[in-house]
Amino acid sequence: MDLIYHKNELQRVLKERKTTTDIVGFVPTMGSLHQGHLSLINTAIEACDIVVVSIFVNPTQFENVSDLKKYPRRLEEDVNILRKNFNNLIIFAPETEDIYGMNIESVNFEFGKLADKMEGASRIGHYNGVATVLQKLFTIVQPDKAFFGEKDYQQLLIVKKLVDLLNLPIEIIGCPISRQEDGLARSSRNIRLTDEQQKEATFIFKSLLKAKERFNSQNAKSLVEEIEADFRNNPNFELDYFQIVDEENLEPATTYKNGVKYRAFVAAKIGSVRLIDNMVLN
């Protein structure tokens, strides 16, 4: 298990270890690791010869400075989790200056309508920040495959678009959402929830199940309006959005079309913690 803090050292180690036939897998994380991250890493290990896991809290994807400050950082614990569960990873845990130098700014990318809705509309500049750090990390790691969870499904589409825009030879692989036994999607933000909020947060999962159960019998507009009303009537939540969209282009559904796959997306705050989730409907 290699723990590396500097990009030059990482590139040296990769050059020494990689043969011409080895497949390099990359799992970028912001730390505060949970079972969802471990499942991504397991998928990467099965598909690749060398796996790099980065732990880096990226400042440019936070539009709210206080949210950046609150984001959990527990590198020592994360490294221990990885050492306990895996034998032969490369862990890359750089400082901000090693990634950005003295210019901690986002690049503007042309993602079109993919970045204009849902998370892109609620968190202005967020996806430019995500894409900026991924471009830098992809340049450093030079992976053949990179693995992302579908909980951030819009981000997954953005990353695929980024690879196309930059013409990078990287296969982007989406992995299923990892859930707790009660259905709550695993997230690094969940550790900020109280025990009571953990129980209440399952309402998000239940709202998605309701959309899935009624998808075939209720039109999209009325179903969305009904679930929005459910959130308004729940004093524990502040709903940001609930939408049913075409999962390929994220355009909101008005009527259902044959041959189109739809997903429901939700973002809501419980206390000061903002949670997102989604679910395939058909």
ZAMIMI-184965 format. One record per residue: residue number from 1; x, y, z of N, C-alpha, C, CB in turn. Coordinates in steps of 0.001 Angstrom, whole numbers, plus 500000, padded with zeros to 6 digits. Last residue first. Glycine has a CB too. Example, Ala and Ser with C-alpha at 12.3 -4.5 7.8 and 13.67 -1.06 7.14 Angstrom:
// residues 2
resi  n_X  n_Y  n_Z  ca_X  ca_Y  ca_Z  c_X  c_Y  c_Z  cb_X  cb_Y  cb_Z
2  512850  497750  507080  513670  498940  507140  512900  500030  507870  514084  499402  505725
1  513190  494310  507800  512300  495500  507800  513200  496700  507800  511308  495527  509046
// end
This chain:
// residues 282
resi  n_X  n_Y  n_Z  ca_X  ca_Y  ca_Z  c_X  c_Y  c_Z  cb_X  cb_Y  cb_Z
282  462143  503331  485078  461641  502327  484135  462777  501576  483490  460777  502976  483063
281  463457  504910  486972  462024  504693  487109  461489  503590  486205  461296  505964  486821
280  466343  505136  488991  465788  504763  487695  464314  504416  487878  466572  503567  487067
279  466910  507829  491217  466492  506442  491025  465965  506250  489603  465411  506044  492065
278  468927  509788  493490  468169  509581  492254  467825  508113  492130  468967  510065  491011
277  469924  512455  495706  469695  511046  495398  468974  510977  494069  468877  510331  496525
276  471530  514570  498160  470997  514322  496824  470817  512816  496640  471938  514913  495722
275  471383  516866  500896  471518  515508  500385  470919  515408  498983  470839  514503  501334
274  472797  519146  503090  472120  519000  501799  472434  517618  501237  472557  520123  500798
273  472352  520092  506373  472994  519116  505488  472165  518932  504229  473186  517762  506207
272  471215  521531  508355  472171  522252  507510  472823  521353  506468  473242  522889  508369
271  468130  519990  508217  469004  520819  509036  469915  521606  508116  469828  519960  510038
270  468244  518777  505146  467704  518414  506442  468641  519049  507465  467586  516836  506626
269  467527  519726  501851  468306  519954  503065  467531  519455  504270  468655  521449  503227
268  467591  517918  498745  466871  518539  499860  467813  518707  501041  465634  517693  500267
267  466997  516758  495548  467980  517406  496415  467204  518136  497499  468918  518392  495611
266  466389  514123  493254  465952  514933  494384  467159  515521  495086  465106  514101  495367
265  465132  512629  490275  466246  513249  491005  465690  514124  492114  467150  514085  490052
264  464240  509787  488429  463803  510844  489342  465020  511317  490126  462665  510340  490308
263  464676  508928  485006  465132  508912  486389  464459  510043  487156  466674  509038  486465
262  463904  506918  482137  463676  508079  482997  464235  507840  484395  462179  508401  483076
261  464614  506099  478825  464770  505742  480232  464664  507017  481074  466136  505013  480482
260  462568  505541  475983  463352  506509  476773  463412  506031  478218  462729  507950  476693
259  460839  503864  474667  462260  503722  474397  463148  504667  475164  462503  503905  472974
258  458144  506168  474466  458625  504797  474348  460119  504777  474033  457841  504045  473262
257  457903  508860  476748  458096  508396  475382  458630  506965  475390  459059  509332  474619
256  455700  510691  478783  456645  509576  478677  456699  509072  477242  456251  508428  479634
255  455700  514269  478913  455005  512998  478656  456069  511919  478522  454096  513074  477358
254  457728  515644  480258  456364  516166  480248  455414  515001  479980  456191  517299  479172
253  460761  515534  481995  459725  514796  481277  458400  515539  481374  459583  513364  481834
252  463629  517618  481486  462447  517237  482281  461394  516556  481423  461838  518467  482963
251  466673  516256  480332  465556  517144  480042  464332  516681  480830  465255  517179  478516
250  468917  514674  480566  468414  515338  481778  467312  516358  481509  469548  516021  482485
249  469769  512998  478600  470064  514426  478427  469564  515287  479586  469450  514920  477140
248  469305  510428  479685  470401  510642  478736  470781  512112  478628  470018  510112  477364
247  467091  510294  481290  468394  510098  481925  469568  510319  480973  468473  508709  482498
246  464639  512683  481405  465272  511736  480485  466701  511535  480978  465240  512255  478981
245  463308  513139  484744  463980  513574  483523  464390  512387  482665  465204  514420  483862
244  461645  514607  487345  461689  513384  486539  462215  513786  485167  460264  512685  486439
243  462707  516214  490367  462444  516218  488932  462447  514801  488378  463479  517073  488200
242  462777  518410  492961  462416  517017  492642  462027  517028  491180  461233  516456  493570
241  464946  520598  494795  464228  520208  493584  463847  518739  493655  465080  520482  492330
240  465052  521394  497528  465685  522191  496476  465013  521880  495145  467217  521909  496400
239  463110  521448  500424  463332  520849  499113  463991  521840  498170  462018  520355  498519
238  463856  521018  503590  463745  522144  502663  464111  521598  501289  464680  523364  503084
237  462331  519053  506198  463064  519222  504948  462824  520574  504298  462689  518133  503989
236  460738  518723  508373  462151  518401  508550  462998  518759  507333  462303  516935  508854
235  458065  519092  507838  458811  520218  508414  460304  519957  508569  458238  520564  509751
234  456395  518256  505046  457330  517637  505997  458223  518738  506570  458195  516505  505306
233  455009  519543  503132  454269  519146  504334  455142  518447  505371  453125  518239  503953
232  456835  519774  501110  456365  521007  501773  455661  520688  503082  455414  521793  500848
231  457028  517077  500372  458163  517731  501028  457734  519016  501744  459258  518045  499999
230  454513  516726  499204  454921  515880  500325  456072  516526  501095  455332  514481  499824
229  454692  518519  497088  453765  518814  498189  454101  517976  499424  452307  518552  497752
228  456485  517113  495492  456872  518433  496007  455990  518818  497191  456774  519506  494894
227  454812  514978  494888  455966  514739  495753  456527  516058  496285  457055  513966  494991
226  452925  516276  493256  452493  515577  494464  453659  515361  495426  451858  514235  494101
225  454508  517229  491154  453793  518183  492016  453360  517533  493326  452567  518748  491285
224  455341  514794  490026  456326  515723  490597  455649  516690  491563  457052  516507  489478
223  452845  513865  489177  453631  513088  490124  454675  513969  490803  454308  511905  489418
222  452044  515751  487314  451260  515600  488536  452022  514818  489603  449941  514907  488228
221  454118  515383  485378  453849  516687  485991  453104  516528  487311  453040  517574  485033
220  454022  512653  484560  455197  513209  485243  454869  514493  485999  456307  513480  484238
219  451017  510761  485302  451893  511544  484425  452944  512291  485232  451075  512534  483589
218  450766  507450  486512  450565  508879  486771  451516  509681  485893  450787  509216  488278
217  451444  504811  486157  450023  505136  486279  449741  506625  486452  449442  504392  487435
216  454152  504344  486118  453350  503799  485011  451893  504228  485048  453418  502300  485027
215  455037  505568  488535  455507  506025  487235  454595  505576  486093  456911  505523  486994
214  454588  504777  491068  453469  505433  490373  453814  505850  488948  453022  506648  491153
213  456992  503660  491918  455766  502860  492007  454637  503452  491179  455324  502737  493454
212  458759  505805  491572  458947  504574  490797  457663  503742  490763  460098  503741  491387
211  457794  507650  493437  457831  508005  492015  457945  506757  491155  459002  508957  491724
210  458215  506168  495769  456856  506558  495395  456796  506906  493911  456377  507754  496248
209  460995  506053  495787  460215  504816  495634  458782  505122  495203  460208  504015  496953
208  461503  508744  496278  461921  508142  495012  461174  506841  494748  463430  507889  495013
207  460493  508969  498847  459916  509803  497783  460285  509258  496405  460398  511264  497920
206  462168  507255  500239  460762  506895  500102  460083  507717  499008  460036  507090  501431
205  464544  508719  500197  464471  507435  499493  463020  507032  499244  465192  506340  500296
204  463687  510819  501843  464174  511083  500490  464074  509817  499641  465633  511598  500523
203  463145  509628  504264  462017  510212  503522  462414  510479  502069  461540  511527  504196
202  465475  509105  505506  464948  508034  504650  463721  508501  503867  464592  506802  505495
201  465911  511170  507267  466435  511312  505903  465960  510210  504971  467942  511326  505929
200  465066  510372  509778  464175  511230  508988  464600  511288  507519  464148  512643  509575
199  467323  508933  510629  466040  508251  510458  465115  509064  509554  465370  508007  511824
198  469200  510997  510680  469457  509803  509869  468156  509064  509595  470465  508867  510572
197  468067  512680  512585  468060  513105  511186  468354  511933  510249  469084  514224  510965
196  468650  511168  514863  467258  511413  514497  467156  511834  513041  466641  512483  515403
195  471432  511259  514889  470753  509961  514801  469305  510139  514356  470804  509230  516156
194  472433  513986  512692  472194  513393  514004  471511  512040  513818  471327  514336  514896
193  474792  514169  510028  473406  514018  510479  473362  513476  511902  472626  513087  509533
192  477348  514045  509196  476945  515303  509837  475505  515252  510340  477107  516464  508862
191  477588  511737  507843  478145  511752  509199  477821  513045  509932  479653  511555  509151
190  476612  512271  505311  475718  511615  506271  476259  511656  507695  475485  510176  505861
189  478474  513219  503560  477753  514211  504356  476883  513564  505437  476889  515073  503449
188  479304  511059  502133  480215  511578  503156  479525  512593  504055  481438  512213  502503
187  476669  508710  501744  477291  509972  501385  478231  510388  502501  476228  511065  501117
186  474374  506285  500617  475582  506586  501386  476244  507848  500833  476573  505387  501350
185  470906  506805  500659  472125  506712  499855  473330  507098  500704  472031  507619  498601
184  468743  504894  502630  469438  506170  502484  470723  505969  501688  469748  506790  503868
183  467761  502322  503079  467575  502925  501768  468310  504233  501557  466146  503145  501538
182  468375  500987  505356  467106  501725  505363  466860  502458  504048  467088  502723  506513
181  470902  500011  504836  469795  499053  504897  468442  499750  504856  469900  498206  506158
180  472332  502375  502490  472223  501755  503801  471032  500802  503787  472074  502828  504923
179  473592  501929  499135  472588  502383  500102  472731  501670  501439  471186  502166  499550
178  475233  503039  496297  475363  502228  497508  474422  502803  498568  476853  502201  498024
177  474375  502991  492910  474296  503709  494178  474396  502718  495333  472981  504525  494269
176  476680  501444  490542  475382  501605  491204  475480  502340  492543  474749  500247  491422
175  478965  503371  488526  478706  502246  489429  477432  502503  490224  479903  502019  490387
174  480303  504134  485347  479353  504458  486402  479021  503214  487212  478075  505070  485813
173  483387  504829  483992  482501  503742  484387  481627  504182  485555  483312  502484  484761
172  485049  506007  481244  484358  506426  482465  483296  505393  482796  483726  507844  482304
171  488131  505477  479873  486785  504915  479942  486174  505305  481288  486808  503353  479759
170  490163  507738  478181  489773  507207  479489  488342  506683  479399  489896  508300  480605
169  491754  509423  476396  491557  507977  476215  491227  507287  477540  492814  507342  475595
168  490160  512566  475752  491020  511756  476607  490730  510270  476406  490829  512142  478083
167  489097  514920  474577  489560  513800  473753  490543  512916  474530  490225  514323  472461
166  487872  516877  475930  489331  516897  475984  489960  515775  475160  489795  516794  477420
165  485209  516197  475442  485699  517536  475090  487216  517577  474996  485222  518558  476112
164  485085  513584  476524  484858  513811  475094  485440  515157  474652  483351  513755  474776
163  485546  514144  479200  486475  513255  478499  486329  513410  476987  486236  511788  478912
162  483266  515728  479688  484609  516285  479831  485630  515462  479055  485004  516354  481307
161  481209  513849  479403  481297  514965  478457  482689  515592  478495  480223  516028  478773
160  481742  512288  481639  481806  511681  480307  481928  512756  479223  480558  510809  480053
159  481258  514230  483581  482602  513669  483448  482763  513005  482076  482881  512646  484582
158  478510  514648  483220  479445  515757  483010  480860  515223  482793  479417  516731  484214
157  477498  512178  483985  477327  512614  482599  478288  513757  482255  475874  513053  482355
156  478268  512288  486706  478764  511215  485853  478645  511595  484379  478000  509914  486129
155  476721  514453  487607  478179  514582  487547  478781  513518  486639  478787  514480  488954
154  474252  513197  487540  474497  514343  486660  475997  514574  486511  473806  515617  487209
153  474656  511280  489552  474469  510857  488170  474706  511999  487184  473071  510298  487983
152  475767  510625  492166  476000  511899  491480  475866  511664  489981  477412  512493  491834
151  475169  507953  492339  474438  508883  493210  474571  510306  492663  474971  508807  494677
150  476830  506439  490777  475646  507004  490122  474810  507878  491058  474784  505886  489573
149  480360  506977  491171  479087  506463  491633  477917  507163  490970  478987  506598  493123
148  483038  506195  488941  482216  507190  489620  480883  506565  490015  481993  508431  488720
147  486305  505552  487805  485075  504991  488366  484347  506039  489211  485389  503738  489217
146  488225  505213  484842  487924  505967  486058  486506  505635  486498  488092  507503  485830
145  490902  503717  483037  489507  503679  483452  489361  504523  484717  489026  502207  483693
144  493485  504501  482611  492768  503911  481487  491270  503884  481757  493281  502496  481207
143  494949  507589  483857  494273  506298  483993  493703  505806  482662  493155  506400  485025
142  496927  509638  484585  496885  509001  483264  496184  507635  483325  498313  508836  482708
141  497465  511211  486825  497346  509757  486981  497436  509021  485645  496032  509414  487664
140  497652  513890  485828  498658  513332  486739  498645  511809  486709  498418  513828  488171
139  495407  514197  484237  496732  514474  483666  497825  513848  484514  496966  515989  483544
138  493392  513666  486087  493553  512768  484941  494940  512950  484307  492440  513025  483890
137  493741  515927  487746  494009  514580  488265  494199  513567  487138  492868  514129  489177
136  492985  517999  485972  494319  517985  486582  494682  516584  487081  494385  518994  487745
135  490368  517253  485377  491332  517424  484288  492758  517350  484838  491101  518773  483556
134  489305  517357  487955  489434  516067  487272  490404  516158  486101  488067  515584  486782
133  489330  520086  488495  490199  519207  489295  490362  517850  488620  489626  519023  490717
132  487518  520944  486473  488875  521491  486569  489794  520551  487334  488853  522865  487245
131  485139  519611  487030  485863  519299  485793  487303  519794  485845  485149  519914  484591
130  484433  520820  489474  484633  519370  489387  485492  519032  488167  483268  518629  489310
129  484178  523493  488614  485152  523124  489636  485473  521645  489620  484648  523515  490995
128  482113  523258  486796  483402  523742  486315  484506  523405  487310  483351  525257  486068
127  480118  522466  488561  480659  521481  487621  481928  521961  486938  479626  521142  486576
126  479661  524849  490099  480073  523583  490721  480739  522648  489716  478866  522886  491351
125  478630  527152  489098  480074  526959  488988  480564  525621  489508  480773  528041  489716
124  475948  527139  491324  476571  527809  490183  478086  527613  490223  476221  529317  490176
123  473906  525042  492211  475280  525267  492681  476089  525839  491515  475934  523930  493227
122  471490  524892  490918  471494  525162  492351  472872  525537  492878  470981  523963  493096
121  472147  524285  488294  471362  525492  488566  471437  525876  490034  469903  525286  488156
120  473551  521902  488624  474191  523021  487947  473480  524335  488201  474253  522761  486472
119  471655  520236  489783  472818  520651  490570  473523  521858  489944  473803  519487  490709
118  469250  521312  487580  469405  520599  488848  470638  521097  489612  469512  519084  488599
117  471009  522606  484660  469832  522213  485426  470218  521508  486720  468935  521311  484589
116  473218  523059  483120  472336  524198  483389  471210  523880  484349  471757  524701  482110
115  474797  521040  482200  475241  521728  483418  474318  522856  483838  476624  522272  483220
114  473587  520166  479881  473824  519198  480962  474129  519888  482279  474970  518265  480597
113  473595  522178  477992  472429  522073  478876  472622  521077  480009  471218  521682  478078
112  477146  522723  477926  475806  522899  477382  474726  522713  478430  475581  521937  476251
111  479722  522668  478714  478961  521442  478916  477530  521553  478399  478946  521083  480381
110  482467  524058  478268  481210  524148  477530  480443  522831  477631  481472  524509  476051
109  484114  525328  481192  483931  524313  480165  482566  524486  479506  484071  522897  480763
108  486434  527360  482711  485063  527308  482196  484995  526313  481042  484585  528718  481736
107  488364  526395  485530  488299  526621  484090  486826  526556  483683  489167  525562  483296
106  488704  527899  488775  488103  526939  487843  488297  527381  486404  486612  526765  488138
105  491627  528410  490812  490482  528886  490046  489984  527789  489120  490848  530145  489243
104  494176  529035  492365  493056  528154  492728  491783  528696  492086  492893  528049  494288
103  497239  529246  491737  496060  529722  491007  494880  528796  491250  496355  529824  489499
102  499529  528200  492720  499042  529416  493383  497753  529936  492761  500104  530501  493330
101  498794  524792  492346  499813  525821  492431  499265  527012  493197  500289  526242  491029
100  496897  522772  492341  496551  524049  491710  497707  525045  491629  495424  524677  492457
99  498165  520517  493500  497222  520365  492389  497056  521674  491624  495861  519883  492905
98  499753  521476  495478  500342  520499  494565  499455  520288  493339  500571  519167  495286
97  498074  523068  496960  499102  523728  496152  499715  522764  495136  500200  524305  497056
96  496523  521186  498367  495909  522022  497333  496956  522627  496403  495084  523133  497975
95  498262  518036  498702  497838  519336  499216  497292  520161  498043  499028  520083  499933
94  497153  514634  497925  497947  515854  497733  497405  517045  498522  497997  516207  496260
93  497185  511585  498179  496561  512571  499074  497336  513890  499007  496513  512037  500545
92  496654  508569  496803  497212  509877  496457  496470  510936  497259  497106  510159  494917
91  497469  505258  497183  496651  506342  497728  497365  507657  497434  496403  506160  499276
90  497300  502362  495462  498113  503572  495564  497182  504688  496029  498817  503932  494186
89  496739  499107  496939  496307  500362  496332  497441  501380  496330  495090  500925  497074
88  496757  496386  497896  497728  496881  496923  497248  498128  496180  498045  495797  495928
87  494865  495506  499796  496278  495186  499954  497207  496014  499085  496492  493757  499659
86  492073  496688  501773  492744  496418  500495  494242  496229  500725  492493  497574  499483
85  491047  497202  504311  490200  496512  503335  490903  496106  502045  489050  497375  502995
84  492950  498526  505828  492236  497387  506426  491526  496548  505370  491222  497881  507459
83  493701  500595  504195  494695  499575  504548  494032  498320  505115  495697  500139  505562
82  491319  502079  504177  491829  501483  502936  492838  500379  503229  492472  502557  502050
81  491171  502837  506880  490084  502065  506263  490578  501357  505008  488889  502983  505921
80  493518  504359  507093  493373  503126  507875  492277  502228  507313  493070  503458  509336
79  492847  506492  505444  493975  505623  505077  493888  504297  505828  495327  506321  505380
78  490740  507608  506953  490501  507092  505600  491603  506118  505172  490409  508253  504596
77  492094  508424  509281  491055  507393  509369  490783  506773  508007  489761  507981  509942
76  493764  510388  508143  494343  509243  508855  493341  508096  508947  494798  509660  510264
75  491870  512236  507019  492799  511479  506181  493335  510245  506892  493953  512364  505753
74  489326  513627  507257  489841  512650  508217  490773  511674  507507  488679  511888  508908
73  487125  516177  506992  488477  515783  506580  489039  514851  507644  489409  517035  506375
72  483898  517158  505932  484727  516348  506840  486071  515960  506224  483976  515088  507241
71  483185  520545  505342  483332  519232  504727  484292  518390  505563  483836  519358  503264
70  483131  523065  506381  482435  522020  507139  482694  520623  506586  480945  522292  507145
69  484448  524551  504456  485056  524434  505783  484434  523298  506590  484914  525749  506545
68  482608  524348  502358  483964  523814  502196  484616  523593  503559  484828  524769  501337
67  480512  525747  503478  480322  524326  503163  481675  523644  502982  479458  524155  501886
66  481579  528283  503581  481296  527607  504846  481086  526106  504635  480059  528225  505514
65  481715  528948  500890  482959  528776  501642  482718  528030  502943  483600  530130  501931
64  479997  527657  498255  479779  528190  499599  481021  527891  500442  478487  527575  500253
63  480704  526328  496040  480319  527732  495849  480127  528437  497179  479038  527828  495022
62  483151  524078  495522  482279  524579  496587  481969  526047  496313  482942  524400  497997
61  485025  523390  493715  483662  522915  493449  482682  523308  494544  483660  521411  493288
60  487521  524266  494474  486843  525014  493418  485428  524519  493129  487652  524949  492163
59  488670  522603  496453  488051  523873  496834  487213  524528  495749  489102  524819  497253
58  488356  519238  497036  488597  520201  495965  487908  521536  496242  488119  519635  494633
57  490038  517167  498962  488865  518033  499053  489101  519219  498131  488600  518502  500533
56  491178  514072  498113  491467  515492  497948  490165  516289  497994  492220  515750  496618
55  492482  511176  497506  491742  511788  498609  492099  513262  498604  492078  511111  500001
54  492423  508704  494937  492825  510028  495422  491907  510468  496558  492798  511067  494272
53  493662  505623  494234  492549  506282  494914  493043  507639  495398  492000  505412  496109
52  494575  503568  491597  494913  504781  492346  493634  505350  492937  495628  505836  491435
51  495430  500315  490801  494337  501209  491160  494872  502357  492025  493217  500433  491907
50  496341  498086  488251  496830  499068  489225  495683  500017  489519  498099  499846  488692
49  494647  496478  486752  495863  495897  487335  496447  496788  488429  496911  495662  486247
48  490997  496294  486851  492280  496934  486557  493439  496220  487252  492246  498402  486979
47  488585  495247  487664  488729  495588  486244  490142  496034  485861  487755  496676  485887
46  488675  494818  490375  488285  493699  489519  488595  493962  488049  486806  493410  489685
45  489286  497389  491243  490274  496315  491430  489967  495128  490525  490305  495858  492901
44  486887  498726  490697  488119  499103  489999  489163  498000  490087  488684  500402  490576
43  485180  497491  492517  484899  497385  491078  486145  497704  490267  483747  498330  490673
42  486422  498317  494894  486340  496890  494566  486082  496676  493084  485241  496217  495385
41  485945  501060  494704  487323  500566  494665  487339  499080  494325  488034  500817  496016
40  483170  501142  494971  483805  501660  493749  485209  501081  493595  483865  503211  493776
39  482967  500128  497581  482390  499367  496478  482922  499833  495123  480873  499480  496505
38  484155  502152  499008  484808  500837  498982  484273  499977  497847  484612  500115  500318
37  482290  504205  498682  483622  504338  498095  484298  502972  497969  484491  505285  498942
36  480191  503028  500172  480010  503342  498762  481336  503501  498045  479189  504599  498609
35  481161  502926  502760  481023  501674  502018  480812  501916  500524  479864  500861  502578
34  483326  505844  502915  482264  504970  503418  482148  503767  502495  480901  505729  503518
33  485638  508452  503766  485259  507263  503005  484189  506440  503709  486476  506402  502752
32  486596  511099  503644  485472  510728  504505  484824  509466  503939  484429  511896  504614
31  487524  511956  500208  487743  511414  501534  486461  511203  502299  488640  512308  502305
30  486812  512625  497742  487140  513743  498617  487273  513258  500063  486066  514849  498512
29  488216  510618  495066  487316  510856  496195  487717  512143  496905  487337  509658  497183
28  488588  508770  492074  488772  510051  492761  487750  510231  493882  488665  511210  491762
27  490048  506023  491125  488845  506338  491894  489085  507651  492620  488487  505191  492904
26  491308  504456  488283  491370  505641  489137  490019  505860  489802  491784  506893  488322
25  493455  501926  486906  492143  502412  487313  492278  503557  488300  491316  501283  487923
24  495393  500867  484275  495389  501712  485474  493970  502212  485720  496382  502914  485323
23  496469  497837  483069  495365  498790  483032  495347  499549  484356  493995  498068  482774
22  499494  496760  481507  498721  497033  482722  497634  498072  482477  499644  497506  483840
21  501140  496482  479342  499810  495854  479267  498937  496139  480487  499962  494359  479105
20  503503  497706  479938  502794  498160  478734  501388  497588  478650  503574  497774  477487
19  503419  498228  483515  503947  497617  482307  503109  498084  481117  503947  496063  482418
18  504040  500315  486269  503164  500008  485129  503945  499356  483987  502472  501286  484627
17  505957  500992  488191  505114  499807  488373  504365  499375  487118  504127  500064  489459
16  507318  503301  487387  508078  502124  487799  507227  500864  487792  508663  502338  489178
15  505228  505048  486879  506158  504730  485795  506944  503466  486120  507118  505904  485543
14  504105  505249  489431  503337  504652  488339  504246  504242  487181  502267  505630  487845
13  506205  506568  490774  505792  505229  491194  505021  504524  490072  504927  505309  492469
12  506237  509023  489370  507431  508176  489406  507059  506730  489739  508445  508717  490438
11  503698  510023  489912  504047  509712  488529  505289  508827  488453  504274  511000  487741
10  503959  510388  492689  502959  509469  492149  503330  509061  490731  501559  510110  492172
9  505941  512347  492777  506215  511044  493351  505229  510002  492818  506150  511113  494881
8  504571  514454  491610  505788  513954  490961  506155  512566  491470  506955  514920  491197
7  502472  514895  493446  502169  514375  492108  503413  513820  491410  501547  515474  491251
6  502652  513772  496823  503066  514713  495779  502905  514081  494393  504532  515159  496000
5  501972  511808  498628  501444  513151  498859  501737  514128  497713  502016  513699  500141
4  500990  508430  498944  501799  509424  498237  501143  510791  498354  501983  509034  496747
3  501250  505306  500100  500600  506575  500437  501492  507688  499923  500348  506714  501988
2  500825  502020  498932  501611  503246  498841  500746  504447  499215  502194  503419  497418
1  500861  498799  500000  500000  500000  500000  500892  501244  500000  499029  500009  501248
// end
